[in-house]
Amino acid sequence: MASGSGDSPSPAGYQSDQEASLQTLLDSDFEAKLERVKAAYDSSEANESAGERKKKRKRASSNADKDPQGSDLQSPLKRAMLCLLENHICPISQSLMVQPMIAEDGHLYEKAAIERWLKDNANSPKTNMPMGKTLIQSVVGRQSIMELIKCGVVEDRDAAVWYLETAKLQIDARLPGGADVALANLESAASLNSKDAVTFLVGLHLRHLVSEYQKVARSAGLDTTMFRFGHAGVGAMAVWRRLPENVARVRIIEDQSELERLCLRPAPGTDHPVKWNSRMPDICGKEYVVTENAEHRAAYAIQHAGRRFLVPFDGCILISEGPTAE
């Protein structure tokens, strides 16, 4: 190939820069992270219900009080710490609290759990006495839980869930800390063999790889919009924006519990959630035409089985904004 004039960019230098950028992507530890996901999913640990977790804690507490000959050996300090831990298990969800709230009955509850309870109940879930709906964030309660985890009082599985749920709230800007602290919490959960945390980390790493790939491709003058990675977009939408009604297509995320979480909290920039109903699991993983832009909820309306559903933008994967040629 003929070389250009002295004023033109050096093809050799340009190729060297491109190769270096691509090598950076190839040298990433993405495959190692995938292996961690496979190992986590191959583990024999089964998902436990709230009732099973409660029974397990009671058995562990009872067994810790005795040695193999049946004599008491637990120190008063250890007993006190286990009692303190039990006081930080939400009476509704039977899980270690991530956002502990003080209700009007004086007891601590997980924020999402007590908010759902108070929508349909006027009595305390703990005492069954009449109770108002005022909730106060318990900063001391959350700090106590953090200390219990650091002291090793909390079982690894419960600690991993706590780190993971904390990271989700920080990514969603509902807990302070930001992306860096959220990433550290995901790493902590992954170190405790949380398959969900490892999967989140792989997803974050994949997003970084896609971003870096797009930079390399753009510097080469390539149009990257053709790459939709399995015709499913790269991931859920990061921000709400107006889409062409009755033209744009979205796919609802497949994770039912995550979609429920997104529907029960106000989307970023809004004051009220879109709400969740028992038929919404039916729409998970399916593709729909956007029939309406619901800007006040940062959501999109779709039609399923003759019913209208509102789905928050971060529960949607944008497929296209218009007809695409096959």
N, C-alpha and C positions, 0 to 999 in steps of 0.2 A: 504494500500500500504506500502511496506517495506521501511524503511528510509535508506538513503545512509550512507556511512562512514563519519567520522568526517571531512575528507578533502573535501567532496563534498558540493556544494552550498546547503543551506537550502531550501527545497521546500516551507516551510511556508513563509520564508522571500521573496523568489522569487515571490510567489503568491501575497504577500502583496504589493510588488512593482508594479506588473502588475495591481492589483486592483486599486491602487492609481492613476496610469497613466490613466486608463480607466475612473475613476471617474472624473478626470480633464476634459476629453472630455465631459462627461455627464453633468457636472456642467456649461458648457459654455452657453452663452446667444444666441445660434444659433436660437432657437425657437422664442425668442423675436424679433430677427432681421427679421425672416420670417414674423412675424405678422406685422412689420413695412412695409415690402414690400406689403403685402396684402392691408393694409390700404391706402398706397400711390396709388396703382393701382385702388382702389375703389373710389378714389376721383373724383369729377365731373369736375376737370380742364381738358379742352381739349387742344390738341396740336394746336398751332397757327401758321399760315403762316407768312412769313416776312411782307407781306402787312398788315395783321391783327395786328401785333405788332406795326407797324408804325402808323396805325389809332388809336390804343389804346393809344399810347403815346401822340398823338395830342389831343385826347379827354381829357385825364387826365390833360395835360398842360393847355388846355382851361378852364376846370372846376375849376382848382386850382386858376385861376385868379379872380374868382368871388365867392361871398357868395350867399346863396339862394335868396337874394333880387336883385342879379345882380351887386352889387358894387365890385370894385376891392379891394382885401384884401391881395394879395400876396406881401411879402416883396421884396425889391430890391435884397437882398442876395439870397432868394429862387429862384427868377427869374433868377439870374445869374448862380446859380448852375444847374438849369434845362437846361439852354442854354449850359453850359459846358458839361452836360451829352449828349445832342443832338450831340455835336461835336465829341463825342466818340462812336457814333453808326456808324458802317460800312455802307457807302453808297450802297455797293453791297449786303451784306447779311442782312442788316437792323437789326443786332444783336450787342449787346455790345461787343466791341473788346477784345479779349484775348491776341492776339499777334499783337498789333498795329504797323504798318509800315508806314513810311513817304515815299510817292512816289515822283517822280520828279515834279508833279504838286503842291507839297506842302501840300497835304491833307493826312489824316490818313485813312488807310484801314486795315481790317483783313488780316493777312499774307496769309492764304490759299486762300481767296477770290480774292485778287489782283493778286496773282501768277496765278490762273486759268484765270483771265481776260487777263493778259498780254500775255498768250500763243496764243490768237487768235485776240488780238486787239492792235493797235499802238496808240490809242487815250486815253485820260483820261476819266474814267467813270464819273467823276464829271463835267469837263468842256468841254469834247469832243474835246479838242485840242490835237495836236500831243504830245506824251510823251514817254520818254525812259523807260527802264526796271529796272533801278537802284532802289533798295529799302533799306531803313535804318531803323533799329529797333528803336522804340520810347520808351525808358525806362521811360521818363517823362510821356508819354501818359498812360502807364500801371499803374504807380504810382498814377496818377490822378484818374483813374478808381477805384483803390483800395480805395482811400479816399472817393470817391462818394458813394461807397457801404457802407463803415463804417458810413458815415453821414446819411444814410437812404434815399438818393435821388433816388437810384435805386430800382425798384419794386422787391419784393421777388422772383418772378418767374425768372426774368432776372438775379438777383444776384445768384440764385441757378444754373442756366445754366453756368454762368461765373465761379463759383467755380468748377463745374463738369468738364468743358472743360480745366480749368487750371490744375486740377488733372491728367487728361488724358495725357496732354503734359508733365507733370512732371514725370509720370510713364514711358513715352516714352523717357525721357531724352532730350526733346526739349525745356524745360524750367528748370531753376535751382530750387533747393529745395529738390529733392530726395524723397524717399518713405515716410518719416515721414511727410513732408510738404504736400505731395499729400494726405495722409490719413487725415490730418487736414482739407484740402479743401473739401474732400468728406464728412466729418462730418458736415462741415458748410453747404454744399449743402443739405444734408439729413435733417438738422435742419430746412431748409426752405421748407420741404415737397417735395423734388425732388425724385420721384420714381426711376429714373435711378441711382442716387447716392446711395440710399438705396440698390438697387440691386447690385451695384458694391461692397458695403461694405459686403453684404452677400456673394458674390463670394470670396472676399478676406478672409473672415472668414472661408468659406468652404475649401478654399485652405489650410489654416492653420490647420483645423481639419484633412484633408487628410494627411498632412505632419506629424502631431502628431500621427495619427493612424498608419502610416507606421513605425514610430520609435518604437511604442509599438509592432507592429507585428514582426518587424525584431528582436527585443530583445527576442521575444518568438520563434525565429527560423522559422517564417512563410514566405512563398514566396508570396509577395503581387502583383506580376505582373499579376495574374489572374483577379484582380479586375479592370475592365475597366468602371465601373459605367454606365451601359446601353449601353455598346459597343460603347462609344463615347469618350473615353479618359476622362481625368480630365478637360482639357481645351485646349486653343490654345497653340501651341508650344512656348516655351520660348526662344529658340535659334535655329539658322539654323544649320543643319547638313546634311551630304550626306545620302540619302536614296536609297535603292535598286530600280533602275529604272525598270519600267514595272512590279513591284512586290508590292512595298509599296502602301498602301492605305491611303488617307487623306479625311477628311470631311471639306468642306469650312464652315466658320462660317455663322450663319444665319442672322446676323445684316448687312443689306445692307449698311447703312450709315457708319458703322464702317469699313467695308471692303473697301469702297471707300476712307475713310480717310487713311487707311493703304497703299492703292495702290498709293495715291497721294503724299506720303512722302517717302524719302529714308529710307529703312529698316535700323536698327542699323548695323553699320559697312560698309554701302555702300554709294555711292555718288549720285545715281540716283534712282528715283522711278520706279516701274514696269508699272505705268500708269493705267488708268481706261477707260473702254469703256462702251457704253450703253447696251451691252449684258451681262455684268458681273453679274447683279442681278439674272440672270437665274441660275447661278451656286451656289448661296447661299444655304447652308443647305444640299447640295448634296455630295455624296461620289464618289471619283475618284481614279484611279490608277495614280501614279506619273510616267510620261513618261520621265522626264528630270530634272536633278539638275541644276538650274541656280544660281551658286555660286556668280557670279558678281552682282546679284540683291538680294541675300539671299532669293530666291524664288524657287517655284516648278512649272513645266509645267504640265498641264493636257489637256485632249482633251474633248471638249463638242460640240456636234452637228457638228462634223467635223472641228472644229476650235481649235486652240491652245491658251491657256490662261496661263499667268504667274500670280501666286498668292504668295504674300509675306508669309514667314514662319509663322508669327504671325496671319495670316488669315486662318491658317490650323490647324485642330485637327488630330493628328496622330492616325489612327485606327489600323494599323498593318504594320509590315515591311516584312511580308511574309505570305504564306498560313496558315490559322488557321483551326484547326480541329473543326468541329461542334459537 
